[in-house]
Amino acid sequence: MTRPAWVVAGFTAWALSILAVVATGALGTGLAVAMLIIPAVLGATLLEGRWRWLVLALALGGVVAGLAIQPSANWLLLSAITLAALALTIYITSELDRQRRHFRKASEHAELLESIIRVMPDLVLVKDRQGRIVMANPQSKAALGFEPEELIGRTEADFLRDPTLADKFHQTDELVLATREPYVTQVDRWLNGDGRVRWYQSTKSALTVGGHTEYVLVVATDITERALAEQKIVEQRNMLQTQGLFSYTHLRAHETVLDLVC
């Protein structure tokens, strides 16, 4: 049996035992009504859908049966109290359902966002106003040498080997928080988790939560291959220019010698 079924079965047994005691005259109708309604209200807050309505219906049926078994001069008052309690329970549980739906939707969105961040090939960090990391994706291991959980609560100054670079990151974080404008960094270079030099280009954006800009989102892309290719192109261009200048100088010297001979 599922948990709701156990709850309904337990309340049914409880209601039958209350009615049995009422039938013996050992329990007054008013107290019996209270002993039926209070558990029903508690059970209804735990249950959803048809299970909730079943518990409330059992409670109402138990009250009617109790009044039939042992009539009371205050039956009208007891009936009014019962109906008011059930109506209030329905209202409260409907609000609880609304809050549960909102919470489930928020949880689904949070799980979706976490899944997106987790599968992104880029390094993703979220930092608070003090520069402390509050979220990191698994790419932090390759880029920084730390698992995501090892970075939580730490600042970049705690693990970057270059204090100047850490200070630069902090300054750009403050700029993003102040202007609320995205900021694309120049190419930054640091040692990755394997101790090798890698080139990264980062985009920083301000995150607004609860109407306040409290966090900075950092997405760092590894552009090492592109940076190395561009560096190689520059080196080759410089080499060609040097060779061209040497050839031109050599040619001019040869022409000068010929002029002197002639």
N, C-alpha and C positions, 0 to 999 in steps of 0.2 A: 504493500500500500504506500501511496505517496504521503508526504507530510500533511497536505490539506485534508486528505481522507482520514488520517489519524486524528487530526484536530476535530473534524466533524464527528467522528465515531466517539471520541472521548467526551465531547459536549453532549452528545445524545445519551450516553450512559449516565452522565452527570444529571441531566434533566430528568431522566426516568427515576433515578434514585431520589431526587428532590420530591418528585410527585408521589413516590411511594411513601416517603416520610409524611408528606402532607396528608395522605389518605389515612394514616394512623392517628392523625390529630396531634402529633408531637411537634409539628412545625406550623407556625402561623402563616397565613397567606401572604402578608406583607413581606415577611422575611424571605419566604420562598421566591417571591417576585424579584427581590434584590439579588438573591443567590442565582437566579437564572439570567437576569439582565447583565450583571457585571461581567461574568465570564463570556457572555455573548458579545459584549462590546469589545473586550480584549481580543477575542478570537477573530472578530470581523476586521480589526486593524491589521492582523497578521495575514489574513486571507485575501484573495482577489477573485473577481468574477463570480461564477455560479456558486463557488464554495462559500463566499461571504453571504450571499443571499440565502443560502441553505441554512447557515447558522442563525441568521436573524429570523428566518421563518420558524425554525425549531424553537427559538426563544419565545416568539410570539405565541406559538402553539402551546408551549409549556405554561405560559401565563394564563392563557384561556382555560387550559385543562385544570390548572391549580384553582382558579376561581370557580370552576364547575364542581370540582371535588369538595372544596371547602369554601362555600359562599361567604363573602365578607360584606359588612355594611359599607365599607369604603371601596367597593369594587370600581365605582366610577373614577375615583381618585387614582387608584392603582392602575387602571386602564389608561388614564391620561398620562401618568408618569411613564408607563411602558412605551406608549406611542411616542412621547417626547424624546425618550432616551433612544429609541430606534431611529427616529428622524435625525437627531443630532449625530448619531453614529454614522448614518448614511452620508450626511454632509461632511463629517470629518474624514471618513474613508475616501470620499470622492476627491477631497483635497490631497490626501495622501497619494492617491492614484496619479493625480496631476504632477505632484512632486516626483514620484517614482518615474513617470514617463520622461520628465525633464532631466532627471539624473541619468537615466539610461541613455538618452539621446546625447547628453554631454559626455558620458563615458564612451559611447561609440565614436564620437568626434575625436575625443582625446586618443583613443586607441588607433583610429585611422591616421591621425597626425603623427603619432609615435611610429606607426608602421612605415609611413612615407619617409620620415627622417631616418629610420633604421636602414632602409634599402637604398638611400641616396648614395651615389659613389663619392660625393664630395664630403669633406669634413664639415660637420654642422655643430655649432656651439650656441648655447643661449646663456647670456650673462646678465646678472642684475646690475644695479647702479653702482655697487661697490666693486664690480669686476669679477665677482665670484661666479663660477660656472654652475648653473643649475640644471643643465641638460647637455648631453653629448651623444653622438651616435657612434656606432662601432668603428667607424673609420678613424677615430681618435687613436686607436692602437697603432695603426700604420703611420699616421701623420705625426703623432706626439709621443708615442711609446707608452701610453697609458690606456687602460680599459676605461670605459665611460664612468663606471662607478668610482674609479680612483680619482677622477677629476672633479667630482661634485664637491662644491664648497671651497675649491681652490682657485686662486687667481693665476694668470699667466706668468706672473713674476715668480711663482712658486716652482715652476718646472722648466721654463725657458732658460737656456744657458746664456742668452744674450740679454742683459738687463736693459740695454738701450732699445732693443726690439720690443720688450715687454712694456716699457714706458711709452713707446710709440703707439702700441695697440691701445693702451689705456687712454691716451689722448684722443685717438680717433673714436673710441667708445663714447667719451664725454661729448665730442662734437656731434655725434649722431643723436645722442639723447637730447642735446640742447636744440638742435635744428630740426629733428625729426625727419631728416632727409637721408636717403640712402647714400652710402659712401663706398666707392670702389677704391681699394688700396692699390698702390703701386706693387710691383712684383717684390714679394718678401722671400727671404731665404733663411731657412733654419735646418737643423739636423732632425731627421725623422726618427721613427722608432728603431730603425736599423742602424742609426748613427751615420747615415749618408746625407749629404746636402741635397735638399729639394727646394724647388721654387714654387711658391703659391701666390695666387691672386685671390683676394677676399672681397666679398660684398657684405657690407654691414647695413642693417636696417633696424629701425626702432620698432619695438612691439608695445602696443597699447593694451593694457589689461585693466578692466574696471574703470575706464576713462582716464587712466594715468599711464604715462610712458615710463615703464619701469624696467624694461629688458632690452637687450641688444641681441639680434640674431646675426650670427656670423656664418657665412657659407664660403669655405676656402677650397678652391679648385687647384689641384696639382697640375702645374703647367711646365713641369721640368723638361719634358721632351721638346716642347715648343721653344722654351728658353735656350736649351742646348743647341737646337737647330738654328735659332737666330744668332746665337753666339758664334757658331761655326761659320755662318754666312758672313758675319762681320769680319771674322778672322781671315776668311778667304778673300774678301774684298780688299782688306788691308794688305794682304800678301800680294795680290795682283797689282794694287797701286804701287807698292814698293818695287815690284819687279818692273813695272812700266817705267817708273822713275829711273831705275838703274839702267834700263835699256836706253832710255832717252839720253841720260848723262853719258853713257858709253858711246852712243852714236855721235853726240856733239864733240866729244873728245877726239874721236877718230877723224871727224871732219876738220877739226882744228889742226891736227897733225898733217893731214893732206894739204891743207892750205899752206902750211909752213914749208913743206917739201917742194911744192910747186912754186 
